[in-house]
Structures are given as C-alpha cells and as structure tokens.
Amino acid sequence: MSETIQPARPIVVVGSGHAGVGVAAGLRSRGWDGRVVLVDAEGQLPYERPPLSKDLLAPGAAAEPVPMRKEAWYAARRIERVHGTAVSVDRERRELTLDDGRVLPYAKLVLATGSTPRRLTVPGGDLDGVLLLKTLPDARRLAGELAPGRHVVVIGAGYIGLEVAAAAAKLGCSVTVLEFQDRVMSRVTSEPVSRFFEDVHRRAGVEFRFGAAVTAIEGTGSAGGAGRVEWVVTADGARHRADVVVAGIGVVPEQGLAAAAGLDVSDGVLVDAAGRTSDPDIYAAGDATRFASLYDGASQRLECIQNARSQAEAIAADITGQAAPAPDVPWFWTVQHGVRLQTAGVRHPDDDVILRGAPATGKFTVVYLRDGRVAAVDTVGSLADFNAGKRLVAQRAALSPALAADPSVPLEQAVVSLEPAF
C-alpha cells in the first residue's frame, strides 16, 4: 500500500462506466478495506453501454438497460455511490468538488470520465430530431423516433452509425448513411471487411453516399436555430430527406477535469501502464486516457470495454501495492444485421493484409502483419480464428503468408516464430 494513503480518506472514482466500476471491484477483490466512493453523473445503477446501439433499439426491446452489477453487489462491498458531476480538483488539498458544492477529500483519485460524442457544428445542427447516442436517455429518445416509413439519415459509417442504421432498417425506416470517407469503418478495418459489411447493409435496404461532406441541416425554423429537421445538405448540393438524423462522427475524450487540474493531457489524459497520471495521487482509466501501446510503443487511445477493464485492474493493483495481471490484447466487436465482426489487436493503415477465406461465404478472416508479425485480426463467423488471433497478437507471431491465407490450415499452424509482447 502506498505510504501517502490515509485510511480516513477514501479512494474516489469519478465515472461509473466499465472503468470506474472495474476500479471499485478490483480494490475490493484485492483486499482494500478503506472507503471507496463512486461518483456517478447519471444517478442510476451503472449499466452496460454496448446494448444502447443494438438491443435497446430493436423491436420489442426491454425498457431498462442491463445493469453491470446489481444494487446489492455495491452494498455488500461497501462501495458508496454518489450522484453528482465533478467540476474541479484541488491537487494540493486532495479534494474533489461536485456541481452542488459538495467537497470530497481523497487519498487517491481515479478519473474514469469516458468520452463524449462529437457534435455537428454545421448550421442546423441543433434542430430537433438531430440526435447523438451515448447514454441511456439518448437511446430511449432515439428508439422513440424510429418507426416504419420514417426517413433516417445517419452521418458517419463507424460502429455506432452502422449499428443504428441496422436497427432503423429492421424497424422499417428508410435509411441513408452519409460517410465522408470512401468506405464504411475505414478507420478501424480494411477494404475487404468494409465492402462485406456495406453489402450486408445494402441487402437490408440501407443506402450509402460516400465522399459526402455535410454542410447544413435544414428544417422548420432553422434560421432561428429551432424547429424540426427536414433535410441534410451535402457539399455536392444534394439534399437528403430526414425525419431523424443521427450523428455518429466519433467521440472526444472527457479530459476537461484533468486539464483544468493541470494534469498532462493530449487528446486524452496521459497515463502509464499502471494508469498513473502526472500527479502521483491521481489515476485515469478508460476512453479518456492516452498511453503507449505495449505492442509497438505507439501513442494510442482505445475506446473499448476490454481496455477499460484492463486499466481498472492495473490501477487497483497499483493502489494496493500488488502485481497487476498481464494485459490482455485489445479486442472489439460489433453486430450489424445479425452479422458479428470481432477484432483483436489494433490495425494500422499500412499493415500488410492477408485475406483468409472468401467474404461471399459469410465466414472469413483478415490478418494484419506489421514487419511480418501479427498485429491484428478481423474475423467474421470464425471464433476459432479470433481466439487464435488474440494469442498470436500477444506472441507477436511471424506467419507464413501462404499458410495464413489458407482457411483449411489452422491459423496457429502458420506460425514461423514467436516474440511475446504481452
């Protein structure tokens, strides 16, 4: 245990997503017996986020989200949940101030503040019917807007945008996706995967417009910044009918609290492998953080549950003076029109691409090699390749490209040499 920790002061965790709840759980599982305070801006039982763009938008969806933990779990572990928004940190006094004026002293502070969706900055971006999707209230509002025959325009063809497009199409909406790049999910995957999912969506009736730069959103009362959305205008002059617009143009890290406190930030709160910030009494975890990749040392910010949980475990271990578990390979997933894409590792645009199997069959894998070694894998319909791929990323396995491209050969039989990185 760190000598600076005073038992009378609690560990205060700001944020009740997977990172924040993970820190609280990890402290208790590692024997921390002092107070643990979880500050939650939403004021309800912490819930799973992935279903917001999937299950909660589906026909007949349950009204309530899936809780991460039941109420009794927090009580049994003496995890105090405080409803409020953190507004400032006094590092010298080690105090956190909430929006209602309450001041929480801390022994150690953990910032698990997450991220927030990028907002549209074009004229008309504040019209009624222009929506973002991040929280449960966002999902409920969007679900109430989706109905048969309505025109839905999704701006951005990333995970969230495409999951929303899939849900809207299933509900009988007319769906158009506007994407500035030339293919879907271009930031996270390669062309074979992009074209496969584009085709999946088109077969379900979704229309795409690539190279589309949105310049304005028009509607009733748009000149005064009020009223209801009716059209989305792109740089080529096209006007797209819209009863509902969903902006899925990425997220930005919630680093304002850290920056105002004088912590080092750069498109994310800068942390080391233990989750420590530039202040020895403050940690950070989850979507808000930026850190060096264990694979190649590159600076990165990962928006995934796996990373949030891994960082949470590292923080709990560091606070309690214990060894942290070996980090897991980052992994991600999305489901669109019932088709699941699973990814292990982090692809770079200049990685070598090996296609394993035929996308037309609905079962294939893409292996990404960096300097001849496995950096990432994308899998559709192949859990075996996904599991093997995770191991090979961790082992920095060098593969025979010819064997790796043969789907009849188990992926691990294509290994030439190993150089473990995780």
N, C-alpha and C positions, 0 to 999 in steps of 0.2 A: 504494500500500500504506500502511496506517495506520502512523504512526511508533511507536505503542505496541506493535506486534507484534515479538516477539523470535523470530528464526528457530529458536532452540533449543527453544522451546515449541511444542507442536502446536496445531492447531485441533481442539478436542474437540467432537464432536457426540453428544448424548445422544438415542438413539432411532434405530431402523433401519427406520422406515416410509418412505413416499414422500418426506416432507420431509427426513428425515435423510440418506437415500441421495442425494437430489437435491442437498443442500448439498455432500456429498463429491464427487459427479460434477461439479458446477458449479465447484468450486475447481480441480479438475484441468483441466477444459476451458478455464479462464481462465488457466492457466499457474502456478497456485500450486505451488511446488516444495517447501514445507515439509511437515512431518509432518501427516497427517490421521488422527485416531483416531475410530472409530465405536463407541460404547458400545451394546451390544445386550443387553437383559434376557432375551430368549428363548434366545439361544445357538445359533441356527441360521442358515442362509443366509436373508437377508431375502426375504420373499415377497409376492406380490400379495394384497391383502386382499379385493377385491370377490368373488372366487370362493368365499369362505368361506360366504356365504349363498346361493350359486347353484350353481355347478358341483360343488363338493365335497359337496353334499348330494344330488346327482342319482343316479339308479340307475346303477351301474357306474362311479362316479366314481373318478378316479385317487387313489391313496393319498397322494401327495405334492402340495403346492401348486406353483403356478407361481412360480419364483424371479424377483425383479426383475432381478437380474444373476447371471451365473454366477460360480462361485468364482474362476475365472481372471481375471475382469474386475477384481476387487478387488486381486488380486495384481499385475496388470500396472500398475495405477495407484497402487500402494503405499498403499492405504487399509487401515489397521490395524483389524481388528475385535476388540473386547474384550468378552468376556462378563461382564456384571455389571449390578447395579442401582445407579444413582446415588442417594445418600442425603443428601448435603449439598454446599453450595457455600461456599467461603471467598472472598468477593469481594476482600478486601484482599490476600490472598496469591495470588489467582487459582489456586485449586486445587479440584478436584472429588474427593470421597471416595465410594468404592463400598462396597457392603454387606459385602465381605470385608476391608475395611480399606485396600485399595489407594488411593493418592492420585495423581491425575493432574493435573499442572500444565497450565495452558492459556494460550495467547496470546489466543485468543478462544474463547468457549464458545457453543455453539448448543443450545438446548433444543427438541428435536423430540419431546416426550414424549407427544403424542397425547391421546387421551381414553379414558375407561373407561365401560362400560355402567352405567346406573342400576340399582341393586339393589332388589328388592322389600323393603319394610320391614314388610309385614303379617305377622301370626302365621303360621307355617308356611313362610315364605319361604326357609328353609334346608333344607327337606326334600329328600331325594334325588329326582332327577328334575326339579327346578326349575333350569332352565339359562339361562345368558347366552351370547351369541355375539359374540366379538371377536377371538379368537386361533385359531390352528390347532388346539391341543388342545381348545378349545371346539367347533370344527366337527367334529372327529373324535368327540368324545363324543356330540354331537347326532346325527350320522349313525348311530352305533351304536344309538340309541334309536328311530329311525324305522323302522317295519315295518308291513306290511299289517294293518289292523284295530285298530291302537293308537289310543287317544284322545289327540289333541294339542290342548292349549289354548295359544293364542298371546295374550299380553297386550300390546296395542299394535298399531295398524294403520299404522305408518310403513313406510319402505322395508324395514328388516330383518325386521320382523314379517311383512309380506306376502310377502317372498321366501321366508321359512321356511315360511309357510302353503302357498305354491305347491309347494315341494319336497315337503312332507309329503303333500299331496293326491296328487301324482304317484306317490308311493310306496305309495299305498293306505291312508293313515291317515284316520281320521275327524277333521276339523279344525274347531275353533271359534275364532274371533277375538273377543276382548273389547276393546272400544275405548271410552274414556271420552267422547270427542267424538261428534258425530252423523254422521261420515263418515270414510272412510279418507284417510290422508295429508293431513289438514286443515291441518297446519302448513305444508306446502310447496306445495300446489296448490289449485285452485278446484273448485267443485262439479261442473262437467261432467266433469272428469278423474276426480274421486273416484268419481262414480256409474258411470262407464265401467269402472273397474277393479274396483269392487265387483261389477258384473255379470259380469265375466270370472271372478272367483273363484267366485261363486255357481254359474256354469255348470259349474265343475270340482268342485262338491260342498262348497265351504267355506261354513260358516255364520258369520254375524256377529251380535253383540249390541252395539248402540251404547248410549251413555249408561251403560255398565257400569263401576261402580267396584268393584274387587276389595278385599274386606275381610279375607279369610283364605284360607289354603290348608290343606286337611286331608289327613291320611293316617295311615298306621300309625305310631304312636309320636309323633304331632305334639305331644302335650302336653309331651314332653321335648325337643323340637327335633330329633329324629332320626326315621328311618324313611323310608317311601316315599310320594310324593304320590299321592292318590286323587281329590281333589275341589278345585275352585276355587269359592269362595263370593263372590257379589257383593252389593252393598248392598240390592238388592231381595229378597234371601233366596234367590235361585236358586243351585243347586249344579250345577256343570258337571263331568262325569266327566273325569278326566285321568290318563293314564298318564305323560304328559310335559307339562311346562309350559315355555314359552319366554318370557322377559320381554324385550320389545322396546320399552322405555319411554324411549328416548333415552339420551344419553351426557352425561357431565360432563367438562370439560377437566382434564387432569392438570397442575394448577398448583401442587401442594404443594411441589415442589422450589423453584420460583421464589418462592413466597410465603415459605417459610422463609428464603430468602436475602435477603428484603427488597425484592424487585422489585415493581413496581406490577402488581397483578392485580385483575380484576373480572369474574368468570365467564369467565376466560381471562387469559393473560399479555398485558398491553398492549404493542403494538408499533406502530412507524410503518411507512411504506411500504417502508422498506429492511429491515424485520424487526428493528430495534433496540429493545431493552427500555429501561428506565430506567437501566440500567448500560451505559455505552458499550462495555464489553468482552463483553457478553452479548447474544446474539440469540435469537429464538424463531421457530418456523415450524410450520405445520400446524394440526391440530384444536385444539391447546391455546391458540391465540392469539385475541386480540380486537383489532380495528383499525377504522379509519374506511373506509367504503365509498367508492371512487372515483366511484361513480355519484351519490350524494346526500349523502355525508358521514356517514351513519348508522353508529352503532357496530354491529359485526356479528362473528359467529364462524361461519366456514364449515367444514363437515365434508365436504370433497370432495378428491379427488386433484389436480384442477386447481389449487386454491388452494395445496395443499402444494407442488406443483412450482413454481408461480409465486413463492411466498415464498422457496423454496430458491434459485432463480435470483437473486432480488434480494439475498439475503444473500451469496451467493458473489461477486456483482458488487461489493457494498459493501466486503467484506473485501479484495478485490484492487484496490480503487480504480478500478473500471471502471463504465461506464454500464450500468444494468440494462435489459433489454428491456422494451418496453411491456407492461403487464399484460394478461393475457387476460381475457375475460369469464368469470365463474364459470359452470361448467356441471356438470350432474349427470345420472345415468341410473339406471334400474332396469329389470329384466326380470322379469315375473311371468307364468307360464303361457305363456311364449314371446312375450309382448307387451312391446315396449320403449317406455318413456317417456323422452324426452330433454328436458332443461330447460336453457335458457340464461338467465343473469341471476337476480336474486333477487326473487321476488314479495312484495308486501306485501298484507295482507288487504283494504285499502281501495282497491287498484288497480282501474281500470276493466277489465272483462273483455270481450274480443271473441272469439266462437266462430267459427272458420273451418273449415267443413266439418261433416259430421254424424258424431257418435260411433258411430252404428249401423253405419256403413260400415267401422269399424275404422281409418279414416285421417282425422285431424283435428288442428287446431292451436288453441291458446288463446293469444291475445296479450294482455299486460297493459300498460296505459297508465297512466303516472303524470304528471299535469299535461300530458296529451296526447302524451307521448313514450314510446317503447317501453322498458319496464323489464325485461321478462322474456317468455319464450315457453315454452310446453309443447307438445311435438309427439309424436304417435303415428302411426307409419307415414309420416312425411314428413321425410326427410333434407334435402330442399331447403329446407323452411321452417325447420328447425333451423339450418342453416348461414346462411341469410339472417337469421334472427332474431338470431343471435350478432352479426352485423355491425351490425344495426340497434340493438341494445342499446349497443354500443360507440359508435355515432354519435349516440346519443340522438335517434333519428329521430322526428319527428312524423308521424303517419299519418292518412290519411283513413279513419275507421272503416268507412264503407260499402265502400270498396275492399278494406280489410284483411279484411273478413268474407266476401269473395267468393273461394272457393278456386280459381276459374278465372283469377284475376288474380295473377301472381307477386307475392309479398309486397313486394319492393322497389319495385314499381310503385305501391304505395300511399303512398309517401313524399311528404310535403309539404315538409319542411325537415329539415336536419341540424344537430346541435350536438355535435360529437365530445367524448366524455368520457374515452375510453381512448386 
